[in-house]
Amino acid sequence: MIQEIALGLLTSSVAVEGTSRLIVDIAMYFGLFVIVAMALNFQYGNAGIPNMGCAVQVIIGGFTVSAITTRLIFTLAGNAGVEILPWTSDYDWVYNSPVNVNIVNSWLSGKPLFCISMLLFTIAINLVLGAVIGWLISLPAIRLRATYLMIVLITMADASQIFGRNITWISGGTLGLFIPDIFKWYSGDRTIVMAIITLLIGLISFFIFRTMLNSPYGRLMRAIRENEVTVGSVGKNVTGIRRNILMFASGITAISGALIGFYFSYVVEANYQRALWTYWPWLMLILGGPGNNAGTFLGCALVTALRRIIIVNKWFLQEVFFFPIAYFEQILLGVLLIAVIIFRPNGIIPEKLLYIPGVNYRKLVDEEVVVDWRSASKSRGASSGISGIFRTLGGKKEEAGD
Amino acid sequence: MSEVLKIDNVYKYFGKFAANDGVSFSLKEGGIYLLVGPNGCGKSTLVNCISGIYVPEEGHVYYREADITSEDMYKIARRGLVRTFQIASPFLSLTTLENMLVALPENAGENIALSMFKPTWVDSEINAVRRASELLKVLGLRHVWNKPANTLSGGELKLLEIGRALMSGAETILLDEPVGSIDPVLCHQIFSHVLRLRDEIGITFLVIEHRLEVAAQYADHVFAMDRGKLVTEGTAEEVFEDERVIKAYLGE
């Protein structure tokens, strides 16, 4: 049954409508927000970094698509002999954008491999640029305590929007910028492919975050959340670890910004508002249960579905409710947030603190193995960072040699 | 016995108030040193200066002949100079075992990149658990290994502080009030652990303690501070018979 529907959706050459449309829409937004919410769970739920600047991490994805991927596609199309209008000056970049994108789209329609490689290139460059921006926002802020860190990150999210509004070559300023349709090669409804790819990326990032949280690194993060000073007092570089967490989460979050740029085929700074990309993910996290992967997943699914259903059915809802419905989902955000904090302060699924799955701690503690506890561990120092990887992998080799 | 820790003329001011007013002393390897003095005489400030929480305004701190005066706390801890806290500060929602495991310096799974690939860190995690559970056995905490730290008693938390320092591979431990608000029986147990660790591994201890009747009998050497200055030093008998120390503790 599901296969038939999926096949039917994939092979249909007409636009999807009605309930199927809504399902695709929810799937798309769920894919996008599960990335942001899981990254937020990684940062706030586990490491205790109250990142109120998710929007800045997302907007980098949008800017990457408009400023780098679009330019790259234009350049490659120009080299391939496609005649497009001039686009190098700021003025041409904005005002020729619709025409140019139209020309390039028809060129892209016969090149599925090129389009997919562009998507992969965008994701790769987002990981790098997201990490760079994570490092940049960590520079002034990472040593601050929770409240001040929050304020600095909110400010940065707003600042990033102002950059986008005023610097034309990034995303076309207030007018925005059209993006080449990298799913032009697909004959059916492109939104379905886009939704499937987004869901796939969302689920992959969910599993990556879950694996990392179920490892000694996740335990170290929870320890930092509980007591920073103690972690520092046993020789762990807390500032460095927090910075790494922010960089990694930024890299992953940026992908969702790029995906929404591709989905709309249009990037404008106003699409990356603080309310949408920071407060909604926070609601998902707090509703589901901070620090709990399943909770975050559930909260994300609930809030996304509710929000999209309200937005799509506003005309219908207006007939039922007596008050103006225009801001109903924003009201809902506030009401839900207050209700959750009063009735279930730990979320729908509260955090359960468990040992790392896959290592049998009880057996290890109970078994009688003679360990020389007297010998202090000889090589001290960071197991984090690049040098740690080489040391661990190098150590493995030596053992194999013996 | 070589010199491990040398404090050279350390000054630390809070505003105009000198919490440490030119303190100098040195610790030799494998000793148990006791630092006494009335409340507010600058003992904790001194430990904070040594362990890198504060940076002294003047003077230097040397650990094994390396200048660690303005180093970050975690770098000092990696050298093997680890402190515990006056108010036990464990990771409250983690279990006793996990509290110990976090302190291990070399754990491959604590690398952000390797943590994604489980086979790379399972071995080091298993070794870490074995070492931690052995240490818990030595400290007599094994029966509470599975309890969250917020359910432990005050005495168990103090032992956990020592265990965490040991787990991080400490060679010199600064114990800040290890038996404050602990019953007399457990006091002697904690100090017998200290003695055992000194004798078996050769760990150097600097103990800050107010309960002189317990601490004095275990200490090799006693430093007495008053109003930010080192008043006198020597064996326990010498120091506690010194008039200046009695005056500082009991008043005129």
Interface residues (C-beta under 8 A of the other chain):
Chain A: I208 T211 M212 S215 P216 Y217 G218 R219 L220 R222 A223 E226 N227 V229 T230 V231 G232 S233 V234 G235 K236 N237 V238 I241 N244 I245 F248 L353 Y355 I356 G358 V359 Y361 R362 L364 V365 V369 V371 W373 R374 A376 S377 S379 R380 G381 S383 S384 G385 G388 I389 T392 L393 K396
Chain B: S51 I53 D72 M73 Y74 K75 A77 R78 R79 G80 V82 R83 T84 F85 S89 P90 F91 L92 S93 L94 T95 L97 E98 N99 L101 V102 A103 L104 P105 E106 N107 A108 G109 E110 N111 I112 A113 L114 S115 M116 K118 T120 W121 V122 S124 E125 I126 A128 V129 R130 R131 S133 E134 L135 L136 V138 R142 W145 N146 P148 R164 A165 L166 M167 S168 G169 A170 E171 E200 I201
